[in-house]
Amino acid sequence: MKLLSRRKFLQSSTATALLFMAGCKKQTRPGSKADYPSLKIGNSKTLKPNQPLTFNFPDRQSPCVLVKTGSEAIDGIGSQKDIVAFSSLCTHMGCPVTYSKGRLICKCHYSMFDVNRNGQTFQGLASQWIPQIVLREDPASGDIFAEGVQGLIYGRIGNLKVS
């Protein structure tokens, strides 16, 4: 039986890892799977820091919250990149979440989600990030539009196009 030298092992392991990584594309969150209608939800000129605005998207059964955090957020829009929106349904059991001091908080089981970091879970029983709403701003008017969802909305088997 022929033994593999340490050098050969490291070379083949490195080559395998590089081939694997070449096939992977960088993605921090699942993308939007459906083409949702564009929905005007607010205006960047009227938003005040840390005062949430509620709306429903992509349908009437999907409560969401829009907030100007006052500090740059991942996938944020606006001149300071600090305007973000998320589903208001906890990913653990679908309880409503509320915005407070830069986080979404589920009062049922105390899960918390960081709104500046794509809704990442940082405390509690929820094991998935809360879905972030894809936003677009019209620079001329300041109007903000919801246009998609990143992540799975609680209670759905997929984010399919809503009729």
N, C-alpha and C positions, 0 to 999 in steps of 0.2 A: 504494500500500500504506500503510495507516494504522498508525502505531507506537503501542504501548501505553505510556502514561505510567508512570513509576515508582510513583506513588501508586496507580493502578488495579491494577498488578501486585501490589503489596503487599497491597492490600485483597482481591483475589481469592485470593491465596495463603493469607492468614490465614483467610478463610472456608472454603476447601477443607480446611485443616488442622483447623479446629474441627469441621467435619462428620465428618471421618475419625475424630477422637478421640472424638466423641460415640458412634460406633458400636462403639468398643472398650471392653471392660470390663477393669477392673484385675484382673490375676491374675499372681502371681509364678511359680507352678508349675502344671503340669497337674494337674487334680483327679482324684480317684478315679473310675474308669470302671465299677467293678463294686461290687455289694453283697456284701461279704465278711462272713462270720460274725464276731461279736464273740468275741475270745479273751483270757482273762485271762492276763497275762504277768508280773505282779509286783505289788509293793506299795510305795507311795511311802515308807512308814514304815520299811522295811527297806533301802532303797537307800542306798548310801554314795557320795559324790562320786568320780567317775572310776574306779569299779569296774563295768565293763560286765557286763550280763546277756544271755546269748544265748538265742534262741528261734527258732522257725520260723513264718513267716506270709507269705502266706495259706495256704500248703500246706507239706508236708514237704520239698519241694525248694527252699524259699526261706529260707535262713538270714538272721537279722536280729540286731541288737544294740540293747539298751536301755541308756541311760546317763543318770545324773544328772551334769550338767556342772559344777555349782557356780556357773554364771553364766547369766543370762537368755538363752534361745535363741528364735529365731523359731519359732512354733507349739509352744513348750514347754508342758508342763502342770505341775501341782503348785503349791504356794504361792509358790515362787520362779520359776516358769515355766522351770525348768532341766532338765526330764526330757524326753528325745527318743529316738526310735528310727529306725533306718535299715536298709535292706537291707544285707547283708554281701557283696554281689556287685558288684565294680567294673563300672562302666558301659563301660569300655574293652574288656575281653575276658572278663569274668566271673570273674576271679581273686578269692579271698577277701580281704576287707579286715579290718584290726584297728583297734581304738580305742587311741589314745595321745595324751594331752595335748591334748584338745579337737579332735582330728581323726581321720578314718578314713584309714588308709594302706594302699595296695595295694603289696605287696612285689614283685609281678611287674614292674611298669613305673613304680613310684613316683608314681602319681597320689595326690593328697591332697584330702580333702573336709572342709569346715568344718561341724562339727555344730551350731554356734550360728547358722549362716546357711543353714538349709534343706538342708544337704549340698552346698553350692556347691563346684564344682571350683576349686582355686586353684593346683594344680601338677600336672604330668604329662601323660600322653597322653589321659586321659579328657576327652571334650568335652561330656558331659552331667552334670548334678547326679545324685548318688546318690539313689534313691527314699527318701522319708521316709515312715515309717509313721504313719498318723493314730491318735492316742492319745486315750483318755478316762479320766478318773480319777473314781472314786466318792469324793466328799469325806468321807463318813461312815467308810468302811472303809479308804480309801487304796488300794484295789485299782486296778490299771492294766490297761486293756483295749486291744488292737489292734483297729481297726475299719475300716481302709482303707489304701490306698497312694497316695501322690502321686508320680507319675512311672512310667516304664516299667521293670519288673524285667528285668535282663539275661537274654537268651535267649528272651524272649517277644515276640510280635508285637502283643500287647495285654494289658492287665490285665483279662481276662475273668473272669466268675464261675466259681469252682472248685467242681466237684461233689463 
